[in-house]
């Protein structure tokens, strides 16, 4: 079985996107898929992980309702 390596990069305003991102990691780990979280707001650009090391990248962001 080929193992994928997934990066989940996210930005959140009130924490909901972070919670969902963490849940996605839990689901992927149950399927034995290697995954890593990257908080785009708290991590400096020079500390971001190189995308070449990942097979897939998911990006999550918050939304502002009624705007």
GUFI-728660 format. One record per residue: residue in three letters; y negated, z, x of N, C-alpha, C, O, CB in turn. Coordinates in Angstrom, 2 decimals. Glycine has a CB too. Layout:
% GUFI-728660
+------+---------+---------+---------+---------+---------+---------+---------+---------+---------+---------+---------+---------+---------+---------+---------+
! resn !    n.yy !    n.zz !    n.xx !   ca.yy !   ca.zz !   ca.xx !    c.yy !    c.zz !    c.xx !    o.yy !    o.zz !    o.xx !   cb.yy !   cb.zz !   cb.xx !
+------+---------+---------+---------+---------+---------+---------+---------+---------+---------+---------+---------+---------+---------+---------+---------+
!  ALA !       Y !       Z !       X !       Y !       Z !       X !       Y !       Z !       X !       Y !       Z !       X !       Y !       Z !       X !
...
+------+---------+---------+---------+---------+---------+---------+---------+---------+---------+---------+---------+---------+---------+---------+---------+
//
This chain:
% GUFI-728660
+------+---------+---------+---------+---------+---------+---------+---------+---------+---------+---------+---------+---------+---------+---------+---------+
! resn !    n.yy !    n.zz !    n.xx !   ca.yy !   ca.zz !   ca.xx !    c.yy !    c.zz !    c.xx !    o.yy !    o.zz !    o.xx !   cb.yy !   cb.zz !   cb.xx !
+------+---------+---------+---------+---------+---------+---------+---------+---------+---------+---------+---------+---------+---------+---------+---------+
!  UNK !    1.19 !    0.00 !    0.84 !    0.00 !    0.00 !    0.00 !   -1.25 !    0.00 !    0.88 !   -1.37 !    0.80 !    1.81 !    0.00 !    1.22 !   -0.95 !
!  UNK !   -2.17 !   -0.90 !    0.59 !   -3.41 !   -0.98 !    1.35 !   -4.37 !    0.09 !    0.85 !   -4.64 !    0.18 !   -0.35 !   -4.05 !   -2.39 !    1.24 !
!  UNK !   -4.88 !    0.89 !    1.77 !   -5.83 !    1.93 !    1.40 !   -7.25 !    1.39 !    1.52 !   -7.61 !    0.79 !    2.53 !   -5.65 !    3.19 !    2.28 !
!  UNK !   -8.02 !    1.60 !    0.49 !   -9.43 !    1.22 !    0.52 !  -10.24 !    2.40 !    1.01 !   -9.84 !    3.56 !    0.87 !   -9.92 !    0.76 !   -0.87 !
!  UNK !  -11.37 !    2.10 !    1.58 !  -12.33 !    3.13 !    1.95 !  -13.60 !    2.83 !    1.17 !  -14.17 !    1.74 !    1.28 !  -12.59 !    3.16 !    3.52 !
!  UNK !  -14.04 !    3.81 !    0.39 !  -15.15 !    3.61 !   -0.55 !  -16.30 !    4.54 !   -0.20 !  -16.11 !    5.74 !    0.03 !  -14.69 !    3.84 !   -2.00 !
!  UNK !  -17.50 !    3.98 !   -0.16 !  -18.72 !    4.77 !    0.00 !  -19.40 !    4.85 !   -1.36 !  -19.60 !    3.83 !   -2.03 !  -19.67 !    4.14 !    1.08 !
!  UNK !  -19.76 !    6.06 !   -1.75 !  -20.52 !    6.26 !   -2.98 !  -21.88 !    6.79 !   -2.57 !  -22.03 !    7.96 !   -2.21 !  -19.78 !    7.25 !   -3.98 !
!  UNK !  -22.86 !    5.91 !   -2.64 !  -24.24 !    6.25 !   -2.28 !  -25.01 !    6.49 !   -3.58 !  -24.90 !    5.70 !   -4.52 !  -24.92 !    5.12 !   -1.42 !
!  UNK !  -25.78 !    7.56 !   -3.62 !  -26.47 !    7.87 !   -4.87 !  -27.83 !    8.52 !   -4.62 !  -28.09 !    9.08 !   -3.56 !  -25.61 !    8.79 !   -5.73 !
!  UNK !  -28.66 !    8.42 !   -5.63 !  -29.93 !    9.12 !   -5.67 !  -30.01 !    9.78 !   -7.04 !  -29.61 !    9.19 !   -8.04 !  -31.15 !    8.16 !   -5.42 !
!  UNK !  -30.53 !   10.98 !   -7.08 !  -30.55 !   11.71 !   -8.35 !  -31.87 !   12.45 !   -8.50 !  -32.47 !   12.89 !   -7.52 !  -29.37 !   12.69 !   -8.44 !
!  UNK !  -32.31 !   12.59 !   -9.73 !  -33.55 !   13.33 !   -9.99 !  -33.25 !   14.77 !  -10.39 !  -33.89 !   15.71 !   -9.90 !  -34.37 !   12.65 !  -11.09 !
!  UNK !  -32.27 !   14.94 !  -11.27 !  -31.99 !   16.27 !  -11.80 !  -30.55 !   16.72 !  -11.56 !  -30.13 !   17.76 !  -12.07 !  -32.27 !   16.29 !  -13.28 !
!  UNK !  -29.79 !   15.95 !  -10.77 !  -28.45 !   16.37 !  -10.40 !  -27.31 !   15.71 !  -11.16 !  -26.16 !   15.82 !  -10.75 !  -28.34 !   17.80 !  -10.58 !
!  UNK !  -27.60 !   15.02 !  -12.25 !  -26.53 !   14.40 !  -13.04 !  -25.80 !   13.31 !  -12.27 !  -24.57 !   13.23 !  -12.32 !  -27.09 !   13.83 !  -14.33 !
!  UNK !  -26.54 !   12.47 !  -11.57 !  -25.92 !   11.38 !  -10.81 !  -25.06 !   11.94 !   -9.69 !  -24.01 !   11.38 !   -9.37 !  -26.99 !   10.43 !  -10.24 !
!  UNK !  -25.49 !   13.03 !   -9.10 !  -24.68 !   13.68 !   -8.07 !  -23.37 !   14.19 !   -8.66 !  -22.31 !   14.01 !   -8.06 !  -25.46 !   14.85 !   -7.42 !
!  UNK !  -23.42 !   14.82 !   -9.82 !  -22.21 !   15.32 !  -10.48 !  -21.24 !   14.19 !  -10.79 !  -20.04 !   14.32 !  -10.55 !  -22.57 !   16.07 !  -11.77 !
!  UNK !  -21.75 !   13.09 !  -11.32 !  -20.90 !   11.94 !  -11.64 !  -20.29 !   11.37 !  -10.36 !  -19.12 !   11.01 !  -10.34 !  -21.71 !   10.86 !  -12.40 !
!  UNK !  -21.09 !   11.28 !   -9.31 !  -20.59 !   10.76 !   -8.03 !  -19.47 !   11.64 !   -7.49 !  -18.47 !   11.13 !   -6.97 !  -21.74 !   10.67 !   -7.00 !
!  UNK !  -19.62 !   12.94 !   -7.60 !  -18.58 !   13.86 !   -7.15 !  -17.31 !   13.71 !   -7.98 !  -16.20 !   13.80 !   -7.45 !  -19.08 !   15.31 !   -7.22 !
!  UNK !  -17.46 !   13.47 !   -9.27 !  -16.30 !   13.26 !  -10.14 !  -15.58 !   11.96 !   -9.77 !  -14.35 !   11.91 !   -9.78 !  -16.74 !   13.23 !  -11.63 !
!  UNK !  -16.33 !   10.93 !   -9.46 !  -15.72 !    9.66 !   -9.02 !  -14.90 !    9.89 !   -7.75 !  -13.80 !    9.36 !   -7.63 !  -16.80 !    8.58 !   -8.78 !
!  UNK !  -15.44 !   10.67 !   -6.82 !  -14.69 !   10.99 !   -5.59 !  -13.39 !   11.70 !   -5.93 !  -12.35 !   11.37 !   -5.36 !  -15.55 !   11.86 !   -4.64 !
!  UNK !  -13.43 !   12.67 !   -6.83 !  -12.21 !   13.40 !   -7.22 !  -11.17 !   12.44 !   -7.80 !   -9.98 !   12.54 !   -7.48 !  -12.55 !   14.50 !   -8.25 !
!  UNK !  -11.62 !   11.52 !   -8.65 !  -10.70 !   10.55 !   -9.25 !  -10.10 !    9.64 !   -8.18 !   -8.89 !    9.38 !   -8.18 !  -11.42 !    9.70 !  -10.32 !
!  UNK !  -10.94 !    9.15 !   -7.28 !  -10.44 !    8.27 !   -6.22 !   -9.46 !    9.00 !   -5.30 !   -8.46 !    8.42 !   -4.89 !  -11.61 !    7.73 !   -5.39 !
!  UNK !   -9.74 !   10.26 !   -4.99 !   -8.85 !   11.02 !   -4.12 !   -7.49 !   11.23 !   -4.78 !   -6.47 !   11.24 !   -4.09 !   -9.47 !   12.37 !   -3.77 !
!  UNK !   -7.46 !   11.41 !   -6.10 !   -6.18 !   11.52 !   -6.81 !   -5.36 !   10.25 !   -6.65 !   -4.13 !   10.29 !   -6.65 !   -6.41 !   11.81 !   -8.31 !
!  UNK !   -6.04 !    9.12 !   -6.52 !   -5.38 !    7.83 !   -6.32 !   -5.17 !    7.53 !   -4.84 !   -4.77 !    6.42 !   -4.47 !   -6.20 !    6.71 !   -6.97 !
!  UNK !   -5.45 !    8.52 !   -4.00 !   -5.31 !    8.41 !   -2.54 !   -6.19 !    7.32 !   -1.95 !   -5.80 !    6.61 !   -1.03 !   -3.86 !    8.14 !   -2.19 !
!  UNK !   -7.39 !    7.22 !   -2.49 !   -8.39 !    6.29 !   -1.97 !   -9.41 !    7.11 !   -1.19 !  -10.04 !    8.02 !   -1.73 !   -9.07 !    5.47 !   -3.12 !
!  UNK !   -9.57 !    6.76 !    0.06 !  -10.51 !    7.46 !    0.93 !  -11.94 !    7.17 !    0.46 !  -12.32 !    6.01 !    0.33 !  -10.32 !    7.03 !    2.42 !
!  UNK !  -12.71 !    8.21 !    0.21 !  -14.07 !    8.01 !   -0.28 !  -15.02 !    9.02 !    0.34 !  -14.63 !   10.13 !    0.70 !  -14.12 !    8.11 !   -1.82 !
!  UNK !  -16.28 !    8.61 !    0.45 !  -17.32 !    9.47 !    1.01 !  -18.57 !    9.37 !    0.17 !  -18.91 !    8.31 !   -0.35 !  -17.62 !    9.09 !    2.47 !
!  UNK !  -19.25 !   10.50 !    0.04 !  -20.52 !   10.55 !   -0.67 !  -21.68 !   10.43 !    0.32 !  -21.61 !   10.91 !    1.45 !  -20.64 !   11.86 !   -1.48 !
!  UNK !  -22.75 !    9.78 !   -0.14 !  -23.97 !    9.69 !    0.65 !  -25.15 !    9.92 !   -0.28 !  -25.44 !    9.08 !   -1.13 !  -24.09 !    8.31 !    1.39 !
!  UNK !  -25.82 !   11.04 !   -0.12 !  -27.03 !   11.34 !   -0.90 !  -28.19 !   10.61 !   -0.22 !  -28.62 !   10.98 !    0.87 !  -27.31 !   12.90 !   -0.99 !
!  UNK !  -28.67 !    9.57 !   -0.87 !  -29.69 !    8.71 !   -0.27 !  -31.04 !    9.41 !   -0.11 !  -31.86 !    8.99 !    0.71 !  -29.87 !    7.47 !   -1.10 !
!  UNK !  -31.28 !   10.45 !   -0.87 !  -32.55 !   11.16 !   -0.78 !  -32.54 !   12.23 !    0.31 !  -33.57 !   12.47 !    0.95 !  -32.89 !   11.80 !   -2.12 !
!  UNK !  -31.41 !   12.86 !    0.51 !  -31.33 !   13.96 !    1.47 !  -30.93 !   13.51 !    2.87 !  -31.12 !   14.25 !    3.84 !  -30.35 !   14.98 !    0.97 !
!  UNK !  -30.39 !   12.31 !    2.99 !  -29.92 !   11.82 !    4.28 !  -30.93 !   10.85 !    4.87 !  -31.31 !    9.88 !    4.22 !  -28.54 !   11.14 !    4.13 !
!  UNK !  -31.35 !   11.12 !    6.08 !  -32.31 !   10.23 !    6.75 !  -31.66 !    8.87 !    7.00 !  -30.46 !    8.78 !    7.24 !  -32.81 !   10.85 !    8.08 !
!  UNK !  -32.47 !    7.83 !    6.95 !  -31.98 !    6.46 !    7.11 !  -31.14 !    6.29 !    8.37 !  -30.11 !    5.62 !    8.34 !  -33.15 !    5.50 !    7.14 !
!  UNK !  -31.58 !    6.87 !    9.47 !  -30.84 !    6.71 !   10.73 !  -29.48 !    7.43 !   10.71 !  -28.65 !    7.19 !   11.58 !  -31.67 !    7.23 !   11.89 !
!  UNK !  -29.26 !    8.31 !    9.71 !  -28.00 !    9.03 !    9.60 !  -27.05 !    8.40 !    8.58 !  -25.93 !    8.87 !    8.38 !  -28.26 !   10.48 !    9.23 !
!  UNK !  -27.51 !    7.33 !    7.92 !  -26.64 !    6.66 !    6.95 !  -25.42 !    6.09 !    7.65 !  -25.50 !    5.67 !    8.80 !  -27.41 !    5.53 !    6.21 !
!  UNK !  -24.32 !    6.09 !    6.96 !  -23.08 !    5.57 !    7.52 !  -23.13 !    4.04 !    7.55 !  -23.68 !    3.43 !    6.63 !  -21.87 !    6.05 !    6.69 !
!  UNK !  -22.58 !    3.41 !    8.59 !  -22.59 !    1.94 !    8.63 !  -21.68 !    1.37 !    7.54 !  -20.54 !    1.81 !    7.38 !  -22.13 !    1.43 !   10.02 !
!  UNK !  -22.19 !    0.41 !    6.79 !  -21.45 !   -0.16 !    5.67 !  -20.21 !   -0.92 !    6.12 !  -19.27 !   -1.08 !    5.35 !  -22.35 !   -1.08 !    4.88 !
!  UNK !  -20.20 !   -1.38 !    7.36 !  -19.06 !   -2.14 !    7.87 !  -17.77 !   -1.32 !    7.83 !  -16.68 !   -1.89 !    7.83 !  -19.33 !   -2.60 !    9.29 !
!  UNK !  -17.88 !   -0.01 !    7.81 !  -16.70 !    0.84 !    7.80 !  -16.08 !    1.03 !    6.43 !  -15.11 !    1.77 !    6.29 !  -17.05 !    2.16 !    8.36 !
!  UNK !  -16.63 !    0.39 !    5.41 !  -16.16 !    0.57 !    4.05 !  -15.73 !   -0.75 !    3.42 !  -16.29 !   -1.80 !    3.70 !  -17.25 !    1.22 !    3.20 !
!  UNK !  -14.71 !   -0.66 !    2.58 !  -14.25 !   -1.84 !    1.85 !  -15.08 !   -2.07 !    0.60 !  -15.28 !   -3.20 !    0.17 !  -12.77 !   -1.69 !    1.47 !
!  UNK !  -15.56 !   -0.98 !    0.02 !  -16.35 !   -1.07 !   -1.20 !  -17.48 !   -0.05 !   -1.15 !  -17.35 !    1.02 !   -0.55 !  -15.46 !   -0.83 !   -2.45 !
!  UNK !  -18.59 !   -0.38 !   -1.79 !  -19.74 !    0.52 !   -1.87 !  -20.17 !    0.59 !   -3.33 !  -20.43 !   -0.42 !   -3.97 !  -20.92 !    0.03 !   -0.96 !
!  UNK !  -20.25 !    1.81 !   -3.84 !  -20.79 !    2.05 !   -5.18 !  -22.16 !    2.69 !   -5.01 !  -22.34 !    3.57 !   -4.17 !  -19.83 !    2.97 !   -6.03 !
!  UNK !  -23.12 !    2.26 !   -5.81 !  -24.47 !    2.82 !   -5.75 !  -24.81 !    3.37 !   -7.12 !  -24.72 !    2.67 !   -8.13 !  -25.52 !    1.75 !   -5.29 !
!  UNK !  -25.21 !    4.64 !   -7.15 !  -25.59 !    5.28 !   -8.41 !  -27.03 !    5.76 !   -8.33 !  -27.50 !    6.20 !   -7.29 !  -24.66 !    6.45 !   -8.73 !
!  UNK !  -27.71 !    5.67 !   -9.46 !  -29.09 !    6.15 !   -9.51 !  -29.35 !    6.78 !  -10.87 !  -28.62 !    6.56 !  -11.83 !  -30.09 !    5.00 !   -9.24 !
!  UNK !  -30.40 !    7.54 !  -10.92 !  -30.79 !    8.16 !  -12.18 !  -31.57 !    7.13 !  -13.00 !  -32.05 !    6.13 !  -12.48 !  -31.64 !    9.44 !  -11.94 !
!  UNK !  -31.69 !    7.42 !  -14.28 !  -32.48 !    6.57 !  -15.16 !  -33.50 !    7.45 !  -15.87 !  -33.32 !    8.66 !  -15.99 !  -31.59 !    5.81 !  -16.19 !
!  UNK !  -34.55 !    6.84 !  -16.31 !  -35.57 !    7.57 !  -17.04 !  -35.61 !    7.00 !  -18.45 !  -36.03 !    5.86 !  -18.66 !  -36.98 !    7.46 !  -16.33 !
!  UNK !  -35.17 !    7.78 !  -19.39 !  -35.09 !    7.33 !  -20.78 !  -36.49 !    7.15 !  -21.35 !  -37.39 !    7.96 !  -21.12 !  -34.29 !    8.33 !  -21.63 !
!  UNK !  -36.65 !    6.07 !  -22.11 !  -37.90 !    5.74 !  -22.82 !  -39.00 !    5.29 !  -21.88 !  -40.18 !    5.34 !  -22.24 !  -38.37 !    6.94 !  -23.61 !
!  UNK !  -38.66 !    4.85 !  -20.70 !  -39.67 !    4.34 !  -19.76 !  -39.32 !    2.95 !  -19.35 !  -40.04 !    2.34 !  -18.56 !  -39.80 !    5.25 !  -18.53 !
+------+---------+---------+---------+---------+---------+---------+---------+---------+---------+---------+---------+---------+---------+---------+---------+
//
